[in-house]
Amino acid sequence: MSSFSRRSFMIGAGAAAASTAACSNGIGTNGAATIDARVSATLNEMYNRYPGTRDLRSKSVGMLVMPLVTKAGFGIGGAYGRGALQINDVTVDYYSTTQATIGFQIGAQQYAHVLFFMTNQALGDFRRSSGWAAGADMEYAINDQGGNISAETTTALAPVIAVVFGQAGLIVGATLEGTKYNRIIP
């Protein structure tokens, strides 16, 4: 008899959902004020740790800042976080991010990420979509493995550049591929 059944599949899915929901990612807090404070702190940390991201900010037409994304899984996993879209350093909308994964995985991780929209077309496509999904064509600029970033070399490569940092936990290597973003009202 197979040790993997629908029941164990559902138990794994339930455990992943429960562990994701139990992590502190801003759910049930003071909405916009909490998100704004976390966005500000995240941007300050990013600019201090990776000074080259200031060049990206100045060359981008908008930034989606996700200050805290919680990812957990046990065979089946998921991720959730909330953040803000800024244009000219002003918050214009709030977004949630979700991701579902399946495969060999166990553990939990929290991380921050910022999407830099380098063209008006990319920003417009993001804002007009009813649910925008990050794809394989996104350029990853840096992560917690270190390295320098130069806006001159990255702006020619992709209309959207992702900076993933602040990783803490047991799941190695945050990827944004397959992540979906939806506009929310906090």
C-alpha positions in Angstrom: 0.0 0.0 0.0 1.3 3.4 -0.9 2.4 5.6 2.0 1.4 8.7 0.1 -2.4 9.2 -0.1 -4.9 11.9 -0.4 -5.2 12.1 3.3 -1.4 12.7 3.8 -1.6 15.2 0.9 -4.3 17.1 2.6 -2.5 17.0 6.0 0.6 18.4 4.4 -1.4 21.1 2.7 -3.1 22.0 5.9 0.2 22.1 7.8 1.8 24.4 5.2 -1.2 26.7 5.3 -1.3 26.8 9.1 2.4 27.5 9.4 2.2 30.3 6.8 -0.8 31.9 8.6 0.9 31.6 12.0 3.9 33.7 11.0 3.8 37.4 11.6 3.4 39.1 8.2 1.2 42.0 9.0 -2.2 40.2 8.8 -4.7 41.7 11.3 -2.7 44.8 12.0 -3.4 48.5 11.6 -3.5 48.2 7.8 -1.9 51.0 5.8 0.0 52.6 8.7 1.7 49.3 9.5 2.5 48.6 5.8 3.9 52.1 5.3 6.1 51.8 8.4 7.5 48.5 7.2 8.0 49.7 3.7 10.0 52.7 5.0 12.2 50.5 7.3 12.8 48.0 4.5 13.9 50.7 2.0 16.3 52.2 4.6 17.8 48.7 5.2 18.1 48.0 1.5 19.7 51.4 0.7 22.2 51.0 3.6 23.1 47.3 2.8 23.1 47.8 -1.0 23.9 51.4 -1.8 23.7 50.7 -5.6 19.9 50.2 -5.2 19.7 54.0 -4.9 20.6 54.2 -8.6 17.9 51.7 -9.4 15.4 53.8 -7.5 16.4 57.0 -9.4 16.2 55.2 -12.8 13.0 53.3 -12.1 9.5 54.6 -12.8 8.0 52.8 -9.8 8.8 50.3 -7.0 6.8 47.6 -5.4 8.1 47.1 -1.9 7.3 43.8 -0.1 8.8 44.3 3.4 8.0 40.9 4.8 7.0 37.7 2.9 6.6 34.5 4.9 7.1 31.3 3.1 6.5 27.8 4.6 6.2 24.3 3.3 6.1 20.7 4.1 5.8 19.0 0.6 3.3 21.6 -0.3 4.0 25.2 0.6 2.9 28.8 0.3 4.0 32.3 0.8 2.2 35.5 1.7 3.1 39.1 2.3 1.8 42.7 1.9 3.5 45.8 0.6 3.1 49.1 -1.3 3.6 50.4 -4.8 5.5 53.7 -4.8 5.8 56.1 -7.7 8.1 59.1 -7.1 8.6 58.0 -3.5 4.8 58.2 -2.8 2.6 55.2 -2.0 -0.1 54.9 -4.6 -1.5 51.4 -4.0 -1.2 48.4 -1.7 -0.6 44.9 -2.8 -0.5 41.4 -1.5 1.8 38.7 -2.7 1.0 35.0 -2.8 2.8 31.9 -4.0 2.0 28.2 -3.9 4.6 25.5 -4.3 4.7 21.8 -4.5 7.7 19.5 -4.3 10.5 18.5 -2.0 10.5 21.2 0.7 10.3 21.5 4.4 10.8 24.6 6.6 10.0 28.2 6.7 11.6 31.5 5.6 10.9 35.2 5.7 12.4 37.7 3.3 11.9 41.1 1.7 11.9 42.0 -1.9 11.6 45.1 -4.1 10.5 45.1 -7.7 11.9 48.0 -9.7 9.8 48.8 -12.7 12.3 50.2 -15.2 9.8 51.2 -18.0 6.5 52.9 -18.1 5.2 49.9 -20.1 6.1 47.4 -17.3 4.6 49.6 -14.6 1.4 50.2 -16.7 1.1 46.4 -17.3 1.5 45.7 -13.6 -1.1 48.4 -12.6 -3.7 47.4 -15.2 -3.6 43.7 -14.5 -6.1 42.0 -12.2 -3.4 39.8 -10.8 0.2 40.1 -12.1 2.4 37.0 -11.9 6.2 37.2 -11.7 7.8 35.2 -14.5 11.2 33.7 -15.5 12.0 36.9 -17.5 12.5 38.9 -14.3 16.0 40.0 -13.7 17.4 39.3 -10.2 19.9 42.0 -9.2 21.3 40.9 -5.8 20.5 38.7 -2.9 22.0 38.0 0.5 24.9 36.3 -1.1 26.4 39.7 -1.6 27.6 41.6 -4.6 27.5 45.0 -6.1 24.8 46.4 -8.3 25.0 48.9 -11.1 21.9 50.5 -12.6 23.7 50.9 -15.9 24.2 47.2 -16.4 20.8 46.0 -15.1 18.5 48.5 -16.7 19.3 47.3 -20.2 18.5 43.7 -19.2 14.9 43.6 -18.1 11.9 45.9 -17.6 11.4 44.6 -14.1 14.4 44.1 -11.7 13.9 42.2 -8.4 16.1 42.7 -5.3 15.5 39.9 -2.8 17.2 40.3 0.6 16.9 39.8 4.4 16.4 36.1 4.1 16.0 34.3 7.4 14.9 30.7 7.9 15.4 27.2 6.7 14.3 27.3 3.0 17.3 28.3 0.9 17.1 30.6 -2.1 14.0 32.7 -2.4 12.6 32.9 -5.9 9.8 35.1 -7.1 8.9 33.0 -10.1 5.2 32.1 -10.0 4.5 34.7 -7.3 1.2 36.6 -7.9 0.5 40.2 -6.9 -3.0 41.6 -6.2 -4.1 45.1 -5.3 -5.6 45.2 -1.8 -7.3 47.7 0.5 -5.6 47.4 3.9 
